């Protein structure tokens, strides 16, 4: 169901110490590290962490984000259309996000309570 999720934190260094210690016994490690961001998982990043001054769930600036796996690109399109028809707000129309990867096809919406959601398919067209 979930491909990955993202959270926002105030202090990236403190957060890294916490997640390094907490996730290592579970077999997860930091697979991606950049200025202001971390990515944790086993074989692929599942938890993305970014630094923000607004780490409050429901605040669009919080960094909280859930990405759902989609079986194909048409499902991503239907996810977006359904979300908007049910009162969601567009946060990114369906399309390729080549800055993520050459086959990263996704759509983004904001639910009625302000949570950011995404549907993603990585299969080639």
N, C-alpha and C positions, 0 to 999 in steps of 0.2 A: 504494500500500500504506500508506504513512505519511501521516497527515494533519498531525500535528505531534509534537514531542517536547519534553521539558523536562529541564533539568539544574539542579542546585543548586551554588552557589558561595559562597565565604566573603566575598569582597570585591566588591560589585556595581560600584563605581566602577572598580576595576582591570579587571574583566571587561569593562565597557563600552568602555574604551579599547582593549582587545585585539580584541574582536569588531567594533567600528567600523572599525578598521584592517584586520583580516583579511578581513572580508566585503564591504567596499566595492568592491574590485576585481572581485568576483564578481557585482556588481549587487544586493547585499542591503544593507538598512539597518535601523536601529532604528525600528520602526513603532509601538511602544508602550513607554512608560516610566512607571513609577510608583515609589513608595517601596519599594525592595526587589525590584523586578522589571523585566525588559526583555523585549521581543518583537521578533524579527528575521525578515525575509522580504523578498519583492519586492512582491507584491500583497496577500498575507495573511501573518500571523504563522505561521511554521513552527517556529521555535526559541524556546521560552520559557525564561527564565533567572530563577531566584529565589534570594534570599540565604538561606543556611542555615548552621548551625554543624556540619552533618553531611553534607558533600559526598562521601560514600563510596558507590559503586554497591552495591546490594544492601541498604543500610540504608534502611528505609522512610521515614526522615526526610531522605534525601539530595536529594530533588527530582527524581531520575531517573525518567522517565516516558515511555512510548511510546504514542502514540495511533494506532490503525489505522482507516482509512476503511472504512465499511460501506455497502453499496448501499441498505439500507433498515433500518427499525427492527426488523423481525423478525430480521434478521441480527445486530443488536446483542444481542437477547435470546438468540439461539442461541450467540453468542460467550460470553456470561456463563454460560449453563448448561453449555456445554462446558468452560469454564475450571474451574468448580467441580467438575464430574464428574471431571476429570482431576487433581484434587488442589490446585487453586488456592484462594485465600481471597478471599471477597467484600470488595471495597473500595468498593462503591457499586452498588446494584441498578440494573437498567435503568430509565430514566425520563428525563423532561425536566429539563434544567438551565437554567431560564429566567433565572437570574442570568448565564449565559454568552450566551444569545440565546434568542428565543422558540421556535426550532425545534431547539435543541441537545439531541439525544437520545443518551444515552451510558450505558455500563456500565463498571465498573472492577473489576479483579481484581489479586491479587498472585500471581505465579507461585511455584513451589516454592522458588526461590532468593531470593525477596524483592523481585523487580523488579515495579514497578507498571506495568500495562498497561490500556489503555482501547480500546473500540470506540465510534465516533461516526458518527452520520448527521445531517446538517443539513437533510434534506428535510422538508417539511411532511407531516403524517400522511396 
